[in-house]
Amino acid sequence: MNEQIVNKIEALPPLPKTIIELEEFRKKQNKEINELLTIVEKDALIVSTLLKIVNSAMFGFRTKVETPNRAVNLLGINFTISVAIGGSIQNLLKTSLKPYGITSDDFMKASNIASTLATFWLSKIEVENQDDIILASLLQETGKFIIASIINNEGKAEAFLQMIEDSSILQAENSFLNTNTSKVTAQIFRHWKLSENLINCIDSLDNLESVEPEFKQRVEILNVIRAASNVLEPLSDESIGKAIDLAKSFKLDTATLLVAIDELKEKLARDELL
């Protein structure tokens, strides 16, 4: 991997204690919501992120949610964990995403769309390790912060964005740094010693031909969700079309995917976000 990227990752601060506790909690077979709430309430940033998400149009609750207790109960255990870990990681990696032509808010919106779509879709089909897929959906684009930081430092943001517009994100990343977001994201999570399941799924996103059989379905689902929630244009007609084509090629259930997309678009439209 590019030496600059390796150095950037090795210089990252350690994960907050709260995130380590959440990751340990996530691995438990029997999860108690009160234990999760105890962990979450220790971290003001996580509480703030949860309240922001739960009060967004994506969920459309009739009354404002003002306490972490109610937020956790409304969002559920797995989605709360994903949002908490995702928000904290994005806060640690803050940098301008100008090379991709988006802001951090755009990135967070696309990430939340991805994890919510995963939640909606997976609730309608039989898939193992659903919580791993939901978390991976939220975090799979994390490496863009490291890539953007290097591109910004080299003064190549405009040229990088131009290549994205002329070809694709993957082409630009490989051309400028000889790697891609999924590889960088996996390396970040190795550095932080996060779940091997999470790392293996993300690491294989752009290398499906060599994915281990036990991860194949999860990686295919992540590819579909990534296409639909494209950070440049989440849930656009083009993004949805690409997602459906991928789902068909993987022989995944496209009918339930379309239902999940429609449900999500309806929720988002309540606040005219689309």
PyRosetta script that sets phi, psi and omega in degrees:
from pyrosetta import init, pose_from_sequence

init()
pose = pose_from_sequence("MNEQIVNKIEALPPLPKTIIELEEFRKKQNKEINELLTIVEKDALIVSTLLKIVNSAMFGFRTKVETPNRAVNLLGINFTISVAIGGSIQNLLKTSLKPYGITSDDFMKASNIASTLATFWLSKIEVENQDDIILASLLQETGKFIIASIINNEGKAEAFLQMIEDSSILQAENSFLNTNTSKVTAQIFRHWKLSENLINCIDSLDNLESVEPEFKQRVEILNVIRAASNVLEPLSDESIGKAIDLAKSFKLDTATLLVAIDELKEKLARDELL")
pose.set_psi(1, 149.2)
pose.set_omega(1, 177.9)
pose.set_phi(2, -45.3)
pose.set_psi(2, 129.7)
pose.set_omega(2, -175.5)
pose.set_phi(3, -61.1)
pose.set_psi(3, -36.5)
pose.set_omega(3, 178.3)
pose.set_phi(4, -61.2)
pose.set_psi(4, -40.6)
pose.set_omega(4, -179.7)
pose.set_phi(5, -66.8)
pose.set_psi(5, -44.4)
pose.set_omega(5, 179.0)
pose.set_phi(6, -58.6)
pose.set_psi(6, -45.0)
pose.set_omega(6, -179.8)
pose.set_phi(7, -64.0)
pose.set_psi(7, -40.7)
pose.set_omega(7, 178.5)
pose.set_phi(8, -61.6)
pose.set_psi(8, -44.3)
pose.set_omega(8, -177.6)
pose.set_phi(9, -67.1)
pose.set_psi(9, -43.4)
pose.set_omega(9, -178.9)
pose.set_phi(10, -66.4)
pose.set_psi(10, -21.5)
pose.set_omega(10, 179.9)
pose.set_phi(11, -89.3)
pose.set_psi(11, -1.8)
pose.set_omega(11, -179.2)
pose.set_phi(12, -64.5)
pose.set_psi(12, 145.5)
pose.set_omega(12, 176.0)
pose.set_phi(13, -67.8)
pose.set_psi(13, 157.8)
pose.set_omega(13, 177.6)
pose.set_phi(14, -66.1)
pose.set_psi(14, 158.0)
pose.set_omega(14, 176.5)
pose.set_phi(15, -65.3)
pose.set_psi(15, 142.8)
pose.set_omega(15, 174.8)
pose.set_phi(16, -58.8)
pose.set_psi(16, 151.2)
pose.set_omega(16, -179.3)
pose.set_phi(17, -56.7)
pose.set_psi(17, -35.2)
pose.set_omega(17, -179.4)
pose.set_phi(18, -60.5)
pose.set_psi(18, -41.1)
pose.set_omega(18, -178.8)
pose.set_phi(19, -68.2)
pose.set_psi(19, -38.4)
pose.set_omega(19, 176.8)
pose.set_phi(20, -61.8)
pose.set_psi(20, -42.2)
pose.set_omega(20, 177.9)
pose.set_phi(21, -64.6)
pose.set_psi(21, -39.8)
pose.set_omega(21, 178.6)
pose.set_phi(22, -65.4)
pose.set_psi(22, -39.3)
pose.set_omega(22, 179.3)
pose.set_phi(23, -66.3)
pose.set_psi(23, -38.0)
pose.set_omega(23, 176.0)
pose.set_phi(24, -66.8)
pose.set_psi(24, -41.2)
pose.set_omega(24, 178.6)
pose.set_phi(25, -62.9)
pose.set_psi(25, -39.9)
pose.set_omega(25, -178.0)
pose.set_phi(26, -61.2)
pose.set_psi(26, -29.1)
pose.set_omega(26, -177.2)
pose.set_phi(27, -79.1)
pose.set_psi(27, -13.5)
pose.set_omega(27, -177.7)
pose.set_phi(28, -69.5)
pose.set_psi(28, 144.5)
pose.set_omega(28, 177.0)
pose.set_phi(29, -75.0)
pose.set_psi(29, -41.6)
pose.set_omega(29, 179.6)
pose.set_phi(30, -106.1)
pose.set_psi(30, 108.5)
pose.set_omega(30, -176.3)
pose.set_phi(31, -107.1)
pose.set_psi(31, 126.7)
pose.set_omega(31, 178.2)
pose.set_phi(32, -102.3)
pose.set_psi(32, 130.5)
pose.set_omega(32, -175.4)
pose.set_phi(33, -63.6)
pose.set_psi(33, -30.8)
pose.set_omega(33, 179.4)
pose.set_phi(34, -67.1)
pose.set_psi(34, -35.8)
pose.set_omega(34, 177.0)
pose.set_phi(35, -66.4)
pose.set_psi(35, -41.3)
pose.set_omega(35, 177.5)
pose.set_phi(36, -61.5)
pose.set_psi(36, -43.8)
pose.set_omega(36, -179.7)
pose.set_phi(37, -61.7)
pose.set_psi(37, -39.7)
pose.set_omega(37, 178.4)
pose.set_phi(38, -60.5)
pose.set_psi(38, -40.6)
pose.set_omega(38, 178.7)
pose.set_phi(39, -68.2)
pose.set_psi(39, -47.7)
pose.set_omega(39, -175.9)
pose.set_phi(40, -61.3)
pose.set_psi(40, -41.2)
pose.set_omega(40, -174.7)
pose.set_phi(41, -67.9)
pose.set_psi(41, -12.0)
pose.set_omega(41, 177.8)
pose.set_phi(42, -74.8)
pose.set_psi(42, -17.5)
pose.set_omega(42, -170.8)
pose.set_phi(43, -121.2)
pose.set_psi(43, 110.1)
pose.set_omega(43, -176.9)
pose.set_phi(44, -62.7)
pose.set_psi(44, -35.1)
pose.set_omega(44, 179.6)
pose.set_phi(45, -64.7)
pose.set_psi(45, -43.0)
pose.set_omega(45, 179.9)
pose.set_phi(46, -64.9)
pose.set_psi(46, -43.3)
pose.set_omega(46, 178.9)
pose.set_phi(47, -59.4)
pose.set_psi(47, -45.7)
pose.set_omega(47, 179.4)
pose.set_phi(48, -60.7)
pose.set_psi(48, -43.3)
pose.set_omega(48, 179.9)
pose.set_phi(49, -64.4)
pose.set_psi(49, -44.2)
pose.set_omega(49, 179.8)
pose.set_phi(50, -60.8)
pose.set_psi(50, -44.0)
pose.set_omega(50, -178.4)
pose.set_phi(51, -67.0)
pose.set_psi(51, -36.7)
pose.set_omega(51, 178.2)
pose.set_phi(52, -64.3)
pose.set_psi(52, -43.8)
pose.set_omega(52, -179.0)
pose.set_phi(53, -69.0)
pose.set_psi(53, -46.4)
pose.set_omega(53, -175.4)
pose.set_phi(54, -67.1)
pose.set_psi(54, -24.0)
pose.set_omega(54, 179.0)
pose.set_phi(55, -94.7)
pose.set_psi(55, 5.5)
pose.set_omega(55, 178.9)
pose.set_phi(56, -80.1)
pose.set_psi(56, 165.8)
pose.set_omega(56, -179.6)
pose.set_phi(57, -63.8)
pose.set_psi(57, -18.9)
pose.set_omega(57, -178.9)
pose.set_phi(58, -58.1)
pose.set_psi(58, -28.0)
pose.set_omega(58, -178.8)
pose.set_phi(59, -110.1)
pose.set_psi(59, -30.0)
pose.set_omega(59, 171.6)
pose.set_phi(60, 61.5)
pose.set_psi(60, 34.4)
pose.set_omega(60, 176.6)
pose.set_phi(61, -67.7)
pose.set_psi(61, 143.1)
pose.set_omega(61, -171.5)
pose.set_phi(62, -69.6)
pose.set_psi(62, -31.8)
pose.set_omega(62, 179.5)
pose.set_phi(63, -116.7)
pose.set_psi(63, 151.9)
pose.set_omega(63, -178.4)
pose.set_phi(64, -66.7)
pose.set_psi(64, 134.0)
pose.set_omega(64, 177.9)
pose.set_phi(65, -90.9)
pose.set_psi(65, 121.4)
pose.set_omega(65, -172.8)
pose.set_phi(66, -117.1)
pose.set_psi(66, -6.6)
pose.set_omega(66, -178.3)
pose.set_phi(67, -124.9)
pose.set_psi(67, 145.8)
pose.set_omega(67, 177.6)
pose.set_phi(68, -61.4)
pose.set_psi(68, -32.4)
pose.set_omega(68, 179.0)
pose.set_phi(69, -57.9)
pose.set_psi(69, -49.8)
pose.set_omega(69, -179.0)
pose.set_phi(70, -69.1)
pose.set_psi(70, -38.2)
pose.set_omega(70, 179.9)
pose.set_phi(71, -59.9)
pose.set_psi(71, -47.9)
pose.set_omega(71, -179.0)
pose.set_phi(72, -63.3)
pose.set_psi(72, -41.9)
pose.set_omega(72, 179.2)
pose.set_phi(73, -65.4)
pose.set_psi(73, -35.7)
pose.set_omega(73, 180.0)
pose.set_phi(74, -77.1)
pose.set_psi(74, -38.5)
pose.set_omega(74, -177.4)
pose.set_phi(75, -79.5)
pose.set_psi(75, -27.6)
pose.set_omega(75, -177.1)
pose.set_phi(76, 88.2)
pose.set_psi(76, 162.3)
pose.set_omega(76, -173.3)
pose.set_phi(77, -63.4)
pose.set_psi(77, -52.6)
pose.set_omega(77, -173.1)
pose.set_phi(78, -66.4)
pose.set_psi(78, -41.4)
pose.set_omega(78, -178.9)
pose.set_phi(79, -70.3)
pose.set_psi(79, -36.7)
pose.set_omega(79, 176.5)
pose.set_phi(80, -60.0)
pose.set_psi(80, -45.6)
pose.set_omega(80, 179.4)
pose.set_phi(81, -59.6)
pose.set_psi(81, -46.0)
pose.set_omega(81, -178.6)
pose.set_phi(82, -61.1)
pose.set_psi(82, -47.4)
pose.set_omega(82, -179.0)
pose.set_phi(83, -63.8)
pose.set_psi(83, -41.9)
pose.set_omega(83, -178.2)
pose.set_phi(84, -64.4)
pose.set_psi(84, -48.4)
pose.set_omega(84, 179.7)
pose.set_phi(85, -66.3)
pose.set_psi(85, -44.9)
pose.set_omega(85, -178.5)
pose.set_phi(86, -61.4)
pose.set_psi(86, -45.7)
pose.set_omega(86, -179.8)
pose.set_phi(87, -63.0)
pose.set_psi(87, -41.6)
pose.set_omega(87, -179.7)
pose.set_phi(88, -67.4)
pose.set_psi(88, -40.6)
pose.set_omega(88, 179.6)
pose.set_phi(89, -66.2)
pose.set_psi(89, -43.1)
pose.set_omega(89, 178.4)
pose.set_phi(90, -62.9)
pose.set_psi(90, -34.2)
pose.set_omega(90, 178.5)
pose.set_phi(91, -66.6)
pose.set_psi(91, -36.7)
pose.set_omega(91, 178.8)
pose.set_phi(92, -68.8)
pose.set_psi(92, -27.9)
pose.set_omega(92, -172.5)
pose.set_phi(93, -103.1)
pose.set_psi(93, 15.0)
pose.set_omega(93, -173.6)
pose.set_phi(94, -49.8)
pose.set_psi(94, 125.4)
pose.set_omega(94, 172.7)
pose.set_phi(95, -162.3)
pose.set_psi(95, 162.5)
pose.set_omega(95, 178.8)
pose.set_phi(96, -69.6)
pose.set_psi(96, 131.9)
pose.set_omega(96, 178.4)
pose.set_phi(97, -98.5)
pose.set_psi(97, 26.6)
pose.set_omega(97, 180.0)
pose.set_phi(98, -53.4)
pose.set_psi(98, -37.6)
pose.set_omega(98, 179.1)
pose.set_phi(99, -58.4)
pose.set_psi(99, -24.6)
pose.set_omega(99, 179.0)
pose.set_phi(100, -96.0)
pose.set_psi(100, -2.7)
pose.set_omega(100, 179.3)
pose.set_phi(101, 73.7)
pose.set_psi(101, 23.9)
pose.set_omega(101, -179.8)
pose.set_phi(102, -134.1)
pose.set_psi(102, 167.9)
pose.set_omega(102, 175.0)
pose.set_phi(103, -104.0)
pose.set_psi(103, 171.7)
pose.set_omega(103, 176.7)
pose.set_phi(104, -63.2)
pose.set_psi(104, -34.9)
pose.set_omega(104, 177.1)
pose.set_phi(105, -65.2)
pose.set_psi(105, -40.5)
pose.set_omega(105, 176.1)
pose.set_phi(106, -59.9)
pose.set_psi(106, -42.8)
pose.set_omega(106, -178.9)
pose.set_phi(107, -63.0)
pose.set_psi(107, -45.8)
pose.set_omega(107, -178.8)
pose.set_phi(108, -65.0)
pose.set_psi(108, -38.5)
pose.set_omega(108, 177.9)
pose.set_phi(109, -61.1)
pose.set_psi(109, -47.3)
pose.set_omega(109, 180.0)
pose.set_phi(110, -63.2)
pose.set_psi(110, -39.4)
pose.set_omega(110, 179.4)
pose.set_phi(111, -64.7)
pose.set_psi(111, -42.7)
pose.set_omega(111, 179.2)
pose.set_phi(112, -68.2)
pose.set_psi(112, -35.6)
pose.set_omega(112, 174.8)
pose.set_phi(113, -62.0)
pose.set_psi(113, -42.4)
pose.set_omega(113, -179.4)
pose.set_phi(114, -61.6)
pose.set_psi(114, -48.5)
pose.set_omega(114, -177.2)
pose.set_phi(115, -70.3)
pose.set_psi(115, -33.6)
pose.set_omega(115, 178.1)
pose.set_phi(116, -70.5)
pose.set_psi(116, -40.9)
pose.set_omega(116, 176.4)
pose.set_phi(117, -61.6)
pose.set_psi(117, -41.6)
pose.set_omega(117, 177.2)
pose.set_phi(118, -59.5)
pose.set_psi(118, -43.8)
pose.set_omega(118, -179.8)
pose.set_phi(119, -61.8)
pose.set_psi(119, -47.3)
pose.set_omega(119, -179.0)
pose.set_phi(120, -63.4)
pose.set_psi(120, -46.4)
pose.set_omega(120, -175.6)
pose.set_phi(121, -69.4)
pose.set_psi(121, -45.3)
pose.set_omega(121, -175.9)
pose.set_phi(122, -68.8)
pose.set_psi(122, -21.3)
pose.set_omega(122, 177.0)
pose.set_phi(123, -70.6)
pose.set_psi(123, -11.9)
pose.set_omega(123, -175.9)
pose.set_phi(124, -107.8)
pose.set_psi(124, -5.6)
pose.set_omega(124, -178.5)
pose.set_phi(125, -131.6)
pose.set_psi(125, 161.8)
pose.set_omega(125, 179.8)
pose.set_phi(126, -89.8)
pose.set_psi(126, 106.3)
pose.set_omega(126, -179.9)
pose.set_phi(127, -141.2)
pose.set_psi(127, 136.3)
pose.set_omega(127, 176.9)
pose.set_phi(128, -80.7)
pose.set_psi(128, 160.9)
pose.set_omega(128, 175.9)
pose.set_phi(129, 57.1)
pose.set_psi(129, 43.9)
pose.set_omega(129, -177.5)
pose.set_phi(130, -61.7)
pose.set_psi(130, -37.8)
pose.set_omega(130, -178.5)
pose.set_phi(131, -65.6)
pose.set_psi(131, -34.2)
pose.set_omega(131, 175.9)
pose.set_phi(132, -63.5)
pose.set_psi(132, -41.4)
pose.set_omega(132, -178.1)
pose.set_phi(133, -67.9)
pose.set_psi(133, -41.1)
pose.set_omega(133, 179.7)
pose.set_phi(134, -63.3)
pose.set_psi(134, -44.5)
pose.set_omega(134, 179.2)
pose.set_phi(135, -65.9)
pose.set_psi(135, -43.1)
pose.set_omega(135, 179.0)
pose.set_phi(136, -63.0)
pose.set_psi(136, -36.5)
pose.set_omega(136, 178.0)
pose.set_phi(137, -59.5)
pose.set_psi(137, -42.1)
pose.set_omega(137, -179.1)
pose.set_phi(138, -69.9)
pose.set_psi(138, -36.5)
pose.set_omega(138, -170.0)
pose.set_phi(139, -101.2)
pose.set_psi(139, -6.5)
pose.set_omega(139, -168.3)
pose.set_phi(140, -64.8)
pose.set_psi(140, -18.2)
pose.set_omega(140, -179.8)
pose.set_phi(141, -99.6)
pose.set_psi(141, 7.1)
pose.set_omega(141, -174.7)
pose.set_phi(142, -53.8)
pose.set_psi(142, -37.0)
pose.set_omega(142, -177.6)
pose.set_phi(143, -58.6)
pose.set_psi(143, -18.3)
pose.set_omega(143, -179.9)
pose.set_phi(144, -61.7)
pose.set_psi(144, -27.7)
pose.set_omega(144, 179.1)
pose.set_phi(145, -66.7)
pose.set_psi(145, -40.7)
pose.set_omega(145, 178.7)
pose.set_phi(146, -68.6)
pose.set_psi(146, -45.5)
pose.set_omega(146, 179.7)
pose.set_phi(147, -61.1)
pose.set_psi(147, -45.7)
pose.set_omega(147, -179.2)
pose.set_phi(148, -62.3)
pose.set_psi(148, -38.6)
pose.set_omega(148, 179.9)
pose.set_phi(149, -60.2)
pose.set_psi(149, -44.0)
pose.set_omega(149, -179.7)
pose.set_phi(150, -68.3)
pose.set_psi(150, -44.3)
pose.set_omega(150, 179.1)
pose.set_phi(151, -61.5)
pose.set_psi(151, -41.2)
pose.set_omega(151, 177.5)
pose.set_phi(152, -62.6)
pose.set_psi(152, -45.4)
pose.set_omega(152, -178.7)
pose.set_phi(153, -61.9)
pose.set_psi(153, -30.4)
pose.set_omega(153, -179.3)
pose.set_phi(154, -88.5)
pose.set_psi(154, -1.0)
pose.set_omega(154, 179.8)
pose.set_phi(155, 68.1)
pose.set_psi(155, 29.2)
pose.set_omega(155, -175.5)
pose.set_phi(156, -112.0)
pose.set_psi(156, 18.0)
pose.set_omega(156, -174.9)
pose.set_phi(157, -58.1)
pose.set_psi(157, -44.6)
pose.set_omega(157, -177.2)
pose.set_phi(158, -67.4)
pose.set_psi(158, -41.8)
pose.set_omega(158, 179.7)
pose.set_phi(159, -66.3)
pose.set_psi(159, -38.8)
pose.set_omega(159, 178.9)
pose.set_phi(160, -63.2)
pose.set_psi(160, -47.4)
pose.set_omega(160, -179.6)
pose.set_phi(161, -63.9)
pose.set_psi(161, -37.7)
pose.set_omega(161, 179.1)
pose.set_phi(162, -62.3)
pose.set_psi(162, -39.9)
pose.set_omega(162, 178.8)
pose.set_phi(163, -67.5)
pose.set_psi(163, -36.4)
pose.set_omega(163, 175.6)
pose.set_phi(164, -58.9)
pose.set_psi(164, -45.8)
pose.set_omega(164, -178.3)
pose.set_phi(165, -67.4)
pose.set_psi(165, -32.9)
pose.set_omega(165, -178.7)
pose.set_phi(166, -81.5)
pose.set_psi(166, -28.3)
pose.set_omega(166, -177.5)
pose.set_phi(167, -133.8)
pose.set_psi(167, -87.9)
pose.set_omega(167, -179.1)
pose.set_phi(168, -164.2)
pose.set_psi(168, 166.1)
pose.set_omega(168, 176.3)
pose.set_phi(169, -60.8)
pose.set_psi(169, -46.1)
pose.set_omega(169, -177.8)
pose.set_phi(170, -60.2)
pose.set_psi(170, -42.0)
pose.set_omega(170, 179.7)
pose.set_phi(171, -64.0)
pose.set_psi(171, -42.9)
pose.set_omega(171, -179.3)
pose.set_phi(172, -63.8)
pose.set_psi(172, -45.7)
pose.set_omega(172, -178.7)
pose.set_phi(173, -62.0)
pose.set_psi(173, -46.1)
pose.set_omega(173, -179.5)
pose.set_phi(174, -66.6)
pose.set_psi(174, -37.0)
pose.set_omega(174, -178.0)
pose.set_phi(175, -69.0)
pose.set_psi(175, -43.0)
pose.set_omega(175, -175.7)
pose.set_phi(176, -84.1)
pose.set_psi(176, -34.7)
pose.set_omega(176, -173.0)
pose.set_phi(177, -129.9)
pose.set_psi(177, 2.0)
pose.set_omega(177, 177.3)
pose.set_phi(178, 56.9)
pose.set_psi(178, 37.2)
pose.set_omega(178, 175.1)
pose.set_phi(179, -158.1)
pose.set_psi(179, -173.1)
pose.set_omega(179, 178.9)
pose.set_phi(180, -146.3)
pose.set_psi(180, 171.6)
pose.set_omega(180, -174.8)
pose.set_phi(181, -56.1)
pose.set_psi(181, -45.2)
pose.set_omega(181, -175.4)
pose.set_phi(182, -62.8)
pose.set_psi(182, -39.9)
pose.set_omega(182, 179.1)
pose.set_phi(183, -66.2)
pose.set_psi(183, -41.6)
pose.set_omega(183, -179.9)
pose.set_phi(184, -68.3)
pose.set_psi(184, -42.0)
pose.set_omega(184, 178.4)
pose.set_phi(185, -59.4)
pose.set_psi(185, -46.5)
pose.set_omega(185, 179.5)
pose.set_phi(186, -59.9)
pose.set_psi(186, -39.8)
pose.set_omega(186, -179.5)
pose.set_phi(187, -67.6)
pose.set_psi(187, -38.0)
pose.set_omega(187, 176.0)
pose.set_phi(188, -59.0)
pose.set_psi(188, -45.4)
pose.set_omega(188, -176.8)
pose.set_phi(189, -72.8)
pose.set_psi(189, -27.6)
pose.set_omega(189, 172.0)
pose.set_phi(190, -65.6)
pose.set_psi(190, -42.6)
pose.set_omega(190, 179.1)
pose.set_phi(191, -58.0)
pose.set_psi(191, -40.0)
pose.set_omega(191, -178.4)
pose.set_phi(192, -88.3)
pose.set_psi(192, 0.0)
pose.set_omega(192, 177.8)
pose.set_phi(193, 57.6)
pose.set_psi(193, 45.0)
pose.set_omega(193, 174.5)
pose.set_phi(194, -80.3)
pose.set_psi(194, -179.8)
pose.set_omega(194, -174.8)
pose.set_phi(195, -53.6)
pose.set_psi(195, 132.6)
pose.set_omega(195, 177.3)
pose.set_phi(196, -63.2)
pose.set_psi(196, -34.0)
pose.set_omega(196, 177.4)
pose.set_phi(197, -61.0)
pose.set_psi(197, -44.6)
pose.set_omega(197, 179.1)
pose.set_phi(198, -61.9)
pose.set_psi(198, -46.6)
pose.set_omega(198, -178.6)
pose.set_phi(199, -62.7)
pose.set_psi(199, -46.6)
pose.set_omega(199, -178.0)
pose.set_phi(200, -62.5)
pose.set_psi(200, -39.9)
pose.set_omega(200, 179.4)
pose.set_phi(201, -63.7)
pose.set_psi(201, -48.6)
pose.set_omega(201, -176.4)
pose.set_phi(202, -70.0)
pose.set_psi(202, -38.6)
pose.set_omega(202, -178.3)
pose.set_phi(203, -62.1)
pose.set_psi(203, -26.3)
pose.set_omega(203, -174.9)
pose.set_phi(204, -96.2)
pose.set_psi(204, 1.6)
pose.set_omega(204, -172.9)
pose.set_phi(205, -56.2)
pose.set_psi(205, -40.4)
pose.set_omega(205, -177.6)
pose.set_phi(206, -106.8)
pose.set_psi(206, 22.8)
pose.set_omega(206, -179.3)
pose.set_phi(207, -145.8)
pose.set_psi(207, 55.1)
pose.set_omega(207, -172.7)
pose.set_phi(208, -62.4)
pose.set_psi(208, -29.2)
pose.set_omega(208, -175.9)
pose.set_phi(209, -67.6)
pose.set_psi(209, -18.8)
pose.set_omega(209, -178.4)
pose.set_phi(210, -113.6)
pose.set_psi(210, 11.5)
pose.set_omega(210, -178.2)
pose.set_phi(211, -69.5)
pose.set_psi(211, 141.6)
pose.set_omega(211, 177.9)
pose.set_phi(212, -66.3)
pose.set_psi(212, 141.4)
pose.set_omega(212, -175.5)
pose.set_phi(213, -51.9)
pose.set_psi(213, -38.3)
pose.set_omega(213, -176.8)
pose.set_phi(214, -67.7)
pose.set_psi(214, -20.2)
pose.set_omega(214, -179.4)
pose.set_phi(215, -102.5)
pose.set_psi(215, -5.1)
pose.set_omega(215, -170.4)
pose.set_phi(216, -56.8)
pose.set_psi(216, -51.6)
pose.set_omega(216, -177.5)
pose.set_phi(217, -63.7)
pose.set_psi(217, -40.4)
pose.set_omega(217, 179.8)
pose.set_phi(218, -62.7)
pose.set_psi(218, -41.9)
pose.set_omega(218, -179.1)
pose.set_phi(219, -67.8)
pose.set_psi(219, -38.2)
pose.set_omega(219, 177.1)
pose.set_phi(220, -62.6)
pose.set_psi(220, -44.8)
pose.set_omega(220, 178.8)
pose.set_phi(221, -61.9)
pose.set_psi(221, -42.7)
pose.set_omega(221, 178.7)
pose.set_phi(222, -62.1)
pose.set_psi(222, -38.7)
pose.set_omega(222, 177.5)
pose.set_phi(223, -62.2)
pose.set_psi(223, -41.6)
pose.set_omega(223, 179.1)
pose.set_phi(224, -64.6)
pose.set_psi(224, -45.9)
pose.set_omega(224, -179.2)
pose.set_phi(225, -65.1)
pose.set_psi(225, -40.1)
pose.set_omega(225, 178.1)
pose.set_phi(226, -61.4)
pose.set_psi(226, -40.7)
pose.set_omega(226, 179.5)
pose.set_phi(227, -64.1)
pose.set_psi(227, -44.2)
pose.set_omega(227, -178.0)
pose.set_phi(228, -67.3)
pose.set_psi(228, -35.6)
pose.set_omega(228, -175.6)
pose.set_phi(229, -102.4)
pose.set_psi(229, 24.3)
pose.set_omega(229, 178.7)
pose.set_phi(230, -35.2)
pose.set_psi(230, 125.3)
pose.set_omega(230, -174.3)
pose.set_phi(231, -59.9)
pose.set_psi(231, -23.3)
pose.set_omega(231, -179.4)
pose.set_phi(232, -81.9)
pose.set_psi(232, -31.0)
pose.set_omega(232, -177.6)
pose.set_phi(233, -155.7)
pose.set_psi(233, 69.1)
pose.set_omega(233, -178.0)
pose.set_phi(234, -62.3)
pose.set_psi(234, 132.0)
pose.set_omega(234, 177.7)
pose.set_phi(235, 63.0)
pose.set_psi(235, 22.5)
pose.set_omega(235, 171.9)
pose.set_phi(236, -71.8)
pose.set_psi(236, 164.6)
pose.set_omega(236, 179.3)
pose.set_phi(237, -58.3)
pose.set_psi(237, -39.5)
pose.set_omega(237, -179.6)
pose.set_phi(238, -67.3)
pose.set_psi(238, -43.0)
pose.set_omega(238, -179.9)
pose.set_phi(239, -63.7)
pose.set_psi(239, -43.3)
pose.set_omega(239, 178.7)
pose.set_phi(240, -64.2)
pose.set_psi(240, -41.9)
pose.set_omega(240, 178.9)
pose.set_phi(241, -59.3)
pose.set_psi(241, -43.3)
pose.set_omega(241, 178.3)
pose.set_phi(242, -64.2)
pose.set_psi(242, -39.9)
pose.set_omega(242, 179.6)
pose.set_phi(243, -63.7)
pose.set_psi(243, -43.4)
pose.set_omega(243, 180.0)
pose.set_phi(244, -64.8)
pose.set_psi(244, -43.2)
pose.set_omega(244, 178.6)
pose.set_phi(245, -60.6)
pose.set_psi(245, -41.6)
pose.set_omega(245, 178.0)
pose.set_phi(246, -63.9)
pose.set_psi(246, -45.8)
pose.set_omega(246, -179.6)
pose.set_phi(247, -58.3)
pose.set_psi(247, -41.0)
pose.set_omega(247, 178.3)
pose.set_phi(248, -64.6)
pose.set_psi(248, -42.6)
pose.set_omega(248, -178.7)
pose.set_phi(249, -65.8)
pose.set_psi(249, -29.1)
pose.set_omega(249, 178.5)
pose.set_phi(250, -89.1)
pose.set_psi(250, -1.9)
pose.set_omega(250, -177.1)
pose.set_phi(251, 60.2)
pose.set_psi(251, 38.5)
pose.set_omega(251, 174.1)
pose.set_phi(252, -90.7)
pose.set_psi(252, 165.8)
pose.set_omega(252, -176.1)
pose.set_phi(253, -76.2)
pose.set_psi(253, 100.9)
pose.set_omega(253, -177.4)
pose.set_phi(254, -77.2)
pose.set_psi(254, -27.4)
pose.set_omega(254, -179.4)
pose.set_phi(255, -63.2)
pose.set_psi(255, -47.2)
pose.set_omega(255, 179.8)
pose.set_phi(256, -69.5)
pose.set_psi(256, -31.1)
pose.set_omega(256, 176.7)
pose.set_phi(257, -63.3)
pose.set_psi(257, -45.2)
pose.set_omega(257, 179.6)
pose.set_phi(258, -63.4)
pose.set_psi(258, -39.3)
pose.set_omega(258, 177.2)
pose.set_phi(259, -62.5)
pose.set_psi(259, -44.7)
pose.set_omega(259, 179.6)
pose.set_phi(260, -62.2)
pose.set_psi(260, -42.1)
pose.set_omega(260, 178.6)
pose.set_phi(261, -63.0)
pose.set_psi(261, -44.1)
pose.set_omega(261, 179.5)
pose.set_phi(262, -62.5)
pose.set_psi(262, -41.4)
pose.set_omega(262, 178.5)
pose.set_phi(263, -61.1)
pose.set_psi(263, -43.9)
pose.set_omega(263, -178.8)
pose.set_phi(264, -67.1)
pose.set_psi(264, -42.3)
pose.set_omega(264, 179.5)
pose.set_phi(265, -63.6)
pose.set_psi(265, -37.3)
pose.set_omega(265, 177.5)
pose.set_phi(266, -63.0)
pose.set_psi(266, -43.6)
pose.set_omega(266, 179.6)
pose.set_phi(267, -63.7)
pose.set_psi(267, -44.1)
pose.set_omega(267, -179.8)
pose.set_phi(268, -66.7)
pose.set_psi(268, -36.4)
pose.set_omega(268, -177.9)
pose.set_phi(269, -65.1)
pose.set_psi(269, -21.1)
pose.set_omega(269, 179.7)
pose.set_phi(270, -59.5)
pose.set_psi(270, -28.7)
pose.set_omega(270, 179.9)
pose.set_phi(271, -113.2)
pose.set_psi(271, 17.7)
pose.set_omega(271, 178.4)
pose.set_phi(272, 54.0)
pose.set_psi(272, 40.8)
pose.set_omega(272, 179.4)
pose.set_phi(273, -82.4)
pose.set_psi(273, -16.5)
pose.set_omega(273, 179.2)
pose.set_phi(274, -108.4)
pose.dump_pdb("model.pdb")
